[in-house]
Amino acid sequence: METTILFADDQIPEDQISDEDIQEIISQRYPEAQKGFIRAFGKMRGIVKALRDRNYSVTVANTYQTAMELATDRHFDIAIIDLGWFGDHSLERSARDAAGWDISNRIEQADKKLSPHQPTARIIYSSRFASNPEISEKASKLGILPFFKVYSARDAYPITSGQKTPDLQRRSADRDASNQNSLAAAVGFVEHLIRDRKTEMDAALKVLADAEASKKRWEFITIGCIAVSVALVTISVLSVVLFSKPVTIVTAISGAITAIIPKRSFDQVKASRKQIDAAIERVTKLAPQNSSD
């Protein structure tokens, strides 16, 4: 199946905006923004394209409200979440610098309700890891992969001549390509871990299902044999009253032989229950533990 990704970042331009129009439209939308902030929209378009070119199904959320709605209503294999939402003016200023945590928490809450889906693997995306190491420490404690967002301050400084030199253009293009490839590699690594874990979980669930089916089958056989044994004993008692003793002896012997079968099938039921307990223990170990934070 195709790996699904939620990419939540306020600097991803809408799909209907062409590459050629990004700078103009975003400049009009944020007239007071620095040039680096405007350029980032085109770079983020390139990152989304790079992921889609690798056959990932990428759903974009470039507003906080859209991200929260998608996090609530849909399940994704992987979520890439921008930490700061400074371009979303629907948020209070005080909430913009860490809005990504809210989206991440919403995904975690939704995962608990969307069982038996594999919980969404979360990647928190920020340029502030270099200046604030506590952010990455918090992410790791929450089981979230911190990934550095290349958003250099140099992007905010226009070249004196108004044009980038060929060398600066090349270095900028290399940096953008490195950012795209690095994030795609991180997503690929997470995807590999998810698939391995899912394969192991599927195998454990199959063992559990087979053990439960075996237990039910042997329980049915046991109940049937007990019923037959009771019926034969009843026939034996009636034979004492209504028929000759030899018939009674034959019936009693048949009842005794049949009574052995439930004992054997009961042993099989016990064995199946042990398999079920072992399978449940294995599934429990494989299942991610929900954080109580």
N, C-alpha and C positions, 0 to 999 in steps of 0.2 A: 504494500500500500504506500501511497505517496505521503511523505512526511509533511505534516501541517505546521506552519509557523505563524504566530502572531507577532508582528513587528509594530510595537507601539512607540512612536516617536513623533513629537510635534514638528519636526523639521523634515518630514517626508512630504513632498508635494503630492497633490491629488493626481490620480492616474490620468485624468482627462486633460491635465496641463501638459503640453508638449515640452520636450527638452529645451527647445529654442525660446519658449516663453517663460520659463521658470524665473529667471532673473528679474524680468520686468514685472511680472505679476506679484512675486514675493516682495519686491521693492515697494510696490504700491500698497501692499498689505501691511508692511512694517516700515513706514517712511523714516523712522528714527533709528532703525537698526544699523549696526556697523556692517561693513561689506563682508566680513568674515561670516557673520550670521546668515547673510543672504546666500553666500556661496555654498554654505553647508547644505542647503536644500538640494542643489544639483548633485552634490556628493552623496547625499543619502539616497537620491534616486538611483545612482549608480550601484550602491550597495544592495538595494532591493532587487535591481535587475540581475546583479551577480548571483544572488541566491536563487532567483527564478530560473536563471540559465542553468543552474545545477539541478533543476527539476524539483525544487521545493515548492510546495503550495503556500505562498506567502499572502497573508491577509494583513493589510495595513490599517493602523488606527493612528491618525494624526491629530486627534483631539482627545482630551482626557475623558470626556463623556463617552465617546465611541469605544475607547479602550476598556472602560469599566463595563460597558454593556456587553462587549464581546467576551470579556473575561468571565462574565456571569453566565452567559447563555450558551457558549460554545466551548468545546474541548479542543485544545491544541497539543501537539506533541512537544513543541518547544515555543517558548515566549522570549522574545528579545525586547527588553523594556528600558526605555530611556529614563534615567533618574530625574533629570531636571526638565520641567515643562515651562520654560520661560516664554515661549511663543504662544502659549494658550492663555489668552486674556480673559477667558471665562473663569479662571481660577484666581483666588485671592493671591496677592503677591507673596504673602507669607507661606503659601502652600505650594508654590511653583517649584522651588528648588528640590523638593523631595517627593513629588507626586508619584514618582515611579514606585515607591514603596507601597502606596495605596493600591496600585494596579496589581503588584505582585501579591499582596495579601488577599486581594479579591480572587485571584486565580487559585491560590491555595485553598480558600474557603469553598470555591466552586468545585475543586477537585474532590473534596470530601463528600460532596453531594452527587458527583458524577461517577461514583464507583460502579462497575469494576474497571473503569478506565485507568490506564497508567497515569499517575500524576504528571502534570506538565513540568518539563525541565525548564527552569527559569535562568535567563542570562540578564544581569543588570548591566546597562550600557551607560558609561559616563566618562567624561573627560576629567573629572575631579579626583580620580584615584591617585594621580600623581601628587596632588596638593593636599589631599585629605585621606590618609591611609585608613582611618577609622571606617570609612565607607566600605572598603573591600573586606575589612575584618567583620563588619556586620553582615555583609552578604554571605560570607563563607559560613558564619555561624547559623544562618538561616537556610543553608543548603542551596544557595544561589551562586552561580558562577559569575564573578565580576569580570567585565571585559572593558578594556580601555578604549574609549572613543577618541579617535584622533581628531582633535579640534584645536589646532595650534593657534596661539595668539597672533602668529605672523599673518594669518589669513585676514586679520583685521587691519593690517597696515597696507595701504595702497603704494605701489611702486611710484617713485617720484615722477618718472616720465609718463605715468599713466598706463604704461604697458609692461607686461612681464617680459623679461629677457628669455631667450630660448632655454638657457640653463635653469632658470627658476621655474619655467613651465614644465621642463622635464622632471625636475625634483618634485614639483607639486603633483604631477601625474603619477610618479613612482610612489609617492606617499599615499595617494588615494588608492592605487592598485594594491599596495601592501595592506591597507586597512580593509579593503574588500576581501582580499584573499585570507587574511587572518581571521576575520569574523566567520567567513564561510568554512574555514578549517575547524574553528571552534564548534560551529553548528554540526559539522560532519562528525567530529569526535563525540559530541553528545548524542547524536543520532545512533552512532555505533554502540554506545553504552546502552541506550534505550532498547535497541533491537536485541542485544545479547540478553539483557535482563528479561525482556518480553518472551524470548524463546525459552529461557529457563523457567519462567513462570508458567508458560503454556504447558511445558512438560510436567511440571509439578501439579498443575490443575488437572491434567489428563489422568495422572496416577490417582489423584483424589477421586475423580469421577468414576474411574474403573473400580476402585476399592468400594465406593458406595454402591455401585451397581452389583458387585459381587456379594456384598453384605445383604442387599435386598433379595437377591436371588436365593441365597442360602437360608435366609429367614423364611421365605415362602416355602422352600422345600422342608424346612424343619417343622413349620406349622402343619403342612400337609401330612408329613409322616406321623406327627403326634395325633392328628385327627384319625388317620388310618389305624394307628395302634389302639386308640380309645374305642374305635368301632369294632375291632377284632376282639378286644377284651369283653365288650358288651355282648358280642355274638357268643363268646365262650360261656359267659354267665347264663345267657338264655338257653344254651345247649344243655347245660346241667339240668335245667328245669324241663325242657321240651324234648330233648333228644338223648340218644345213648351216650355213654361215657366215652367210647372211642372217638366219636366226633369232637367231643369237648377237648380231648387231649390234642388232637390234630390242630384244632383252632388255637388252643393255648400256645402250642409250639410256634405256630405262625405269628401269633401276637408277640411272643418273646423275640423272635428273629426281627420282626419289623421294629420293635422298640429300640433295637441297636442302631437303626438308621438315624433317628433324631439325634442321638448322641454324637454320631460322626458329623452330621450337618451342623450341629451346634458348635463343634470345634472349628468348623470352617467359618462360621459367623464370627467367632472370637478372633480368628486369624485376620478376617477382613477388617474388623474393628481396629486391630493393631495397625494395619496398613493405613487406615483412615487417619488415625492419630498421628502417625509418622508423616503422612502427606500434609495434614493441616499444619504441623510444626514447620515443615519445609516452606509451605506457602506463606506462613506468618513471617518467617525470616526474610523471604524475598520481598514481601510487601513493604513499601516505604513507610516509615513511622511518621505519623502526623505530629507536627510541632504543636506544643501547647502554648507557645508564646503568642 
